[in-house]
């Protein structure tokens, strides 16, 4: 999946991993170009697209901090 920033800039390829543990899901997003990895925890009942969007937003935030 490619990630779009709020300003519409494409950040490139992002890989997602979803692990369900009880009633929670741990979502990992990995930015392919930099290897930056973030994790978010969501309710397991949330739609997968919503889980991925939450992880993508966290990843975008971390990438913005790292690039200054």
Phi and psi restraints in degrees (value plus and minus 20) as a CYANA .aco file:
   2 UNK   PHI    -118.5   -78.5
   2 UNK   PSI     128.8   168.8
   3 UNK   PHI    -127.4   -87.4
   3 UNK   PSI     110.6   150.6
   4 UNK   PHI    -125.0   -85.0
   4 UNK   PSI     112.6   152.6
   5 UNK   PHI     -97.1   -57.1
   5 UNK   PSI     146.0   186.0
   6 UNK   PHI     -77.0   -37.0
   6 UNK   PSI     -47.1    -7.1
   7 UNK   PHI    -107.5   -67.5
   7 UNK   PSI     -15.2    24.8
   8 UNK   PHI      67.9   107.9
   8 UNK   PSI     -13.6    26.4
   9 UNK   PHI    -102.4   -62.4
   9 UNK   PSI     110.6   150.6
  10 UNK   PHI     -98.0   -58.0
  10 UNK   PSI     106.5   146.5
  11 UNK   PHI    -113.8   -73.8
  11 UNK   PSI     -20.5    19.5
  12 UNK   PHI      80.0   120.0
  12 UNK   PSI    -182.4  -142.4
  13 UNK   PHI     -96.3   -56.3
  13 UNK   PSI     114.9   154.9
  14 UNK   PHI    -148.6  -108.6
  14 UNK   PSI     110.3   150.3
  15 UNK   PHI    -121.5   -81.5
  15 UNK   PSI     121.8   161.8
  16 UNK   PHI    -141.5  -101.5
  16 UNK   PSI     124.4   164.4
  17 UNK   PHI    -152.7  -112.7
  17 UNK   PSI     110.4   150.4
  18 UNK   PHI    -138.3   -98.3
  18 UNK   PSI     104.1   144.1
  19 UNK   PHI    -141.6  -101.6
  19 UNK   PSI     102.4   142.4
  20 UNK   PHI    -114.0   -74.0
  20 UNK   PSI     106.3   146.3
  21 UNK   PHI    -148.7  -108.7
  21 UNK   PSI      80.5   120.5
  22 UNK   PHI      46.5    86.5
  22 UNK   PSI    -145.6  -105.6
  23 UNK   PHI    -117.9   -77.9
  23 UNK   PSI      -6.4    33.6
  24 UNK   PHI    -142.5  -102.5
  24 UNK   PSI     133.7   173.7
  25 UNK   PHI    -143.1  -103.1
  25 UNK   PSI     112.9   152.9
  26 UNK   PHI    -122.1   -82.1
  26 UNK   PSI     101.4   141.4
  27 UNK   PHI    -131.0   -91.0
  27 UNK   PSI     106.3   146.3
  28 UNK   PHI    -129.4   -89.4
  28 UNK   PSI     112.3   152.3
  29 UNK   PHI    -138.7   -98.7
  29 UNK   PSI     110.6   150.6
  30 UNK   PHI    -143.4  -103.4
  30 UNK   PSI     104.0   144.0
  31 UNK   PHI    -101.6   -61.6
  31 UNK   PSI      96.7   136.7
  32 UNK   PHI     -81.9   -41.9
  32 UNK   PSI     -59.6   -19.6
  33 UNK   PHI     -89.2   -49.2
  33 UNK   PSI     -55.5   -15.5
  34 UNK   PHI    -131.4   -91.4
  34 UNK   PSI     -36.4     3.6
  35 UNK   PHI      57.9    97.9
  35 UNK   PSI     -12.6    27.4
  36 UNK   PHI     -86.2   -46.2
  36 UNK   PSI     113.0   153.0
  37 UNK   PHI    -147.3  -107.3
  37 UNK   PSI     115.2   155.2
  38 UNK   PHI    -151.0  -111.0
  38 UNK   PSI     136.4   176.4
  39 UNK   PHI    -151.1  -111.1
  39 UNK   PSI     120.9   160.9
  40 UNK   PHI    -151.0  -111.0
  40 UNK   PSI     133.4   173.4
  41 UNK   PHI    -134.0   -94.0
  41 UNK   PSI     111.0   151.0
  42 UNK   PHI    -152.1  -112.1
  42 UNK   PSI     142.4   182.4
  43 UNK   PHI     -83.5   -43.5
  43 UNK   PSI     119.6   159.6
  44 UNK   PHI     -85.0   -45.0
  44 UNK   PSI     -39.8     0.2
  45 UNK   PHI    -102.1   -62.1
  45 UNK   PSI     -28.8    11.2
  46 UNK   PHI     -88.5   -48.5
  46 UNK   PSI     125.9   165.9
  47 UNK   PHI     -81.9   -41.9
  47 UNK   PSI     124.0   164.0
  48 UNK   PHI     -78.7   -38.7
  48 UNK   PSI     -57.4   -17.4
  49 UNK   PHI     -83.6   -43.6
  49 UNK   PSI     -56.2   -16.2
  50 UNK   PHI     -89.2   -49.2
  50 UNK   PSI     -57.6   -17.6
  51 UNK   PHI     -82.5   -42.5
  51 UNK   PSI     -65.7   -25.7
  52 UNK   PHI     -85.3   -45.3
  52 UNK   PSI     -57.9   -17.9
  53 UNK   PHI     -84.4   -44.4
  53 UNK   PSI     -60.8   -20.8
  54 UNK   PHI     -82.1   -42.1
  54 UNK   PSI     -64.2   -24.2
  55 UNK   PHI     -87.0   -47.0
  55 UNK   PSI     -58.7   -18.7
  56 UNK   PHI     -83.9   -43.9
  56 UNK   PSI     -61.4   -21.4
  57 UNK   PHI     -84.2   -44.2
  57 UNK   PSI     -60.0   -20.0
  58 UNK   PHI     -83.8   -43.8
  58 UNK   PSI     -63.4   -23.4
  59 UNK   PHI     -80.9   -40.9
  59 UNK   PSI     -63.8   -23.8
  60 UNK   PHI     -80.4   -40.4
  60 UNK   PSI     -59.5   -19.5
  61 UNK   PHI     -84.0   -44.0
  61 UNK   PSI     -65.0   -25.0
  62 UNK   PHI     -85.9   -45.9
  62 UNK   PSI     -62.0   -22.0
  63 UNK   PHI     -83.8   -43.8
  63 UNK   PSI     -58.5   -18.5
  64 UNK   PHI     -84.8   -44.8
  64 UNK   PSI     -59.6   -19.6
  65 UNK   PHI     -85.1   -45.1
  65 UNK   PSI     -61.5   -21.5
  66 UNK   PHI     -91.4   -51.4
  66 UNK   PSI     -46.6    -6.6
  67 UNK   PHI    -113.7   -73.7
  67 UNK   PSI     -24.2    15.8
